């Protein structure tokens, strides 16, 4: 993943928020959304370390 600017972190953060909201709506039962959230958070933390 290319993490050379704050825009990437911002986009990932927004994806985390959106996915979290969708998970809340599903009462945290959607396993695909759970995996997606996990992947996005991993990408976000990786980018934070690189920047």
Backbone as a ProteinNet text record, in pm:
[ID]
protein_1_A
[PRIMARY]
XXXXXXXXXXXXXXXXXXXXXXXXXXXXXXXXXXXXXXXXXXXXXXXXXXX
[TERTIARY]
84.2	0	88.2	46.6	122.2	67.6	149.5	101.4	184.3	201.5	291.1	220.8	90.6	25.3	-89.7	-132.9	-240	-374.4	-387.1	-512.7	-542.7	-440.4	-458.9	-510	-449.5	-494.7	-637.8	-669.6	-804.8	-907.1	-876.8	-968.6	-987.7	-879.2	-890.4	-972.7	-951	-1027.2	-1176.6	-1208.7	-1349.1	-1409	-1330.5	-1377.9	-1404.1	-1319.2	-1339.9	-1471.7	-1496.3	-1621.2	-1743.3	-1736.2	-1849.4	-1876.5	-1770.5	-1786	-1837.2	-1789.1	-1835.7	-1986	-2030.9	-2174	-2256.6	-2207.2	-2277.3	-2282	-2174.3	-2171.4	-2272.3	-2281.2	-2379.3	-2520.3	-2547.3	-2679.4	-2709.3	-2605.8	-2625.4	-2617.4	-2607.2	-2594.8	-2468	-2365.6	-2234.2	-2239.3	-2332	-2347.7	-2292.9	-2260.5	-2213.1	-2062.9	-2028.6	-1888.3	-1803.1	-1862.2	-1787.3	-1748.2	-1841.1	-1810.6	-1706.9	-1714.5	-1614.7	-1474.8	-1466.3	-1336.8	-1289.5	-1381.6	-1347.1	-1294.9	-1363.4	-1320.7	-1181.2	-1159.6	-1028.9	-920.2	-945.3	-846.7	-818.3	-922.7	-904.2	-824.3	-853.8	-780.5	-633.4	-607.8	-468.4	-396.6	-463.3	-404.9	-379.1	-474.5	-462.2	-342.6	-330.3	-219.1	-85	-83.4	38.9	78.4	-17.8	9.3	55.6	-2.2	39.3	185.5	228.2	367.3	462.4	417.5	502.2	510.7	410.5	410.8	469.5
-118	0	123.6	221.9	346.2	448.3	489.3	574.2	700.2	772.1	886.6	1018.5	1019.2	1145.7	1126.7	1237.9	1234.7	1198	1219.1	1186.7	1036.5	954.5	809.7	773.4	830.9	805.7	853.1	968.1	1021.5	928.1	880.9	791	661.9	606.5	483.8	507.4	621.1	653.1	664.4	726.2	737.9	600.8	514	378	302.2	324.3	261.1	307.8	436.7	491.6	435.8	433.3	385.2	237.2	158.3	15.1	-9.8	68.3	55.9	82.4	186.1	218	105.6	49.4	-62.1	-183	-205.3	-316	-295.3	-171.8	-142.4	-171.5	-134.3	-158.8	-308.2	-387.8	-532.8	-601.8	-521.8	-574.4	-660.8	-624	-688.7	-837.1	-872.1	-1011.9	-1041.2	-937.8	-956.4	-987.2	-1111	-1154.3	-1090.8	-1065.6	-1000.6	-858.2	-788.1	-652.6	-654.8	-752.2	-764.6	-784.5	-870	-893	-767	-701.1	-578.9	-473.2	-458.4	-361.4	-396.4	-520.8	-564.8	-531.1	-559.7	-532.1	-382.3	-302.6	-157.6	-104.3	-153.2	-108.4	-148.3	-267.8	-309.8	-219.3	-187.7	-96.8	40.8	88.6	220.5	225	125	124.5	109.1	30.8	17.2	151.5	221.1	353	453.2	448.3	539.9	519.2	394.7	364.7	416.8	413	455	605.5	676	821.8	896.9
0	0	0	-75.6	-87.5	11.1	106.7	217.2	230.1	123.9	130.9	160.8	178.9	209.6	308.3	361.7	462	400.5	271.7	204.7	215	201.2	212.3	350.6	453.4	590.3	610.4	553.5	566.2	502.2	382.1	310.9	389.2	440.9	520.1	646.6	709.6	830.9	799.6	687.8	648	616.4	556.5	528.7	658.9	757.6	888.8	948.5	944.5	999.9	927.3	795.9	716.3	744	746.8	772	913.2	1008	1146.7	1154.3	1087.5	1087.9	1026.1	917.8	855	948.7	1020	1115.9	1228.4	1276.5	1381.5	1332	1207.9	1150.2	1140.9	1118.1	1106.2	1242.1	1347.3	1483.7	1496.8	1422.5	1424.9	1388.3	1301.3	1260.7	1121.8	1047.5	910.4	911.1	888	894.9	784.6	669.3	562	602.1	664.3	709.9	821.5	908	1014.5	955.5	856.7	792.7	720.3	652.7	582.6	680.2	792.1	892.2	943.6	971.8	1018.2	916.1	790.9	685.6	672.9	679.4	667	785.7	904.3	1023.1	1012.9	965.5	946.4	846.4	736.7	637.3	698.6	775.2	837.3	932.9	1018.4	1113.7	1042.3	934.9	856.7	794.8	742.9	681.9	786.9	903	1010.1	1044	1047.9	1080.3	973.6	847.7	737.2	723.1	771.8	751.5	867.3
[MASK]
+++++++++++++++++++++++++++++++++++++++++++++++++++

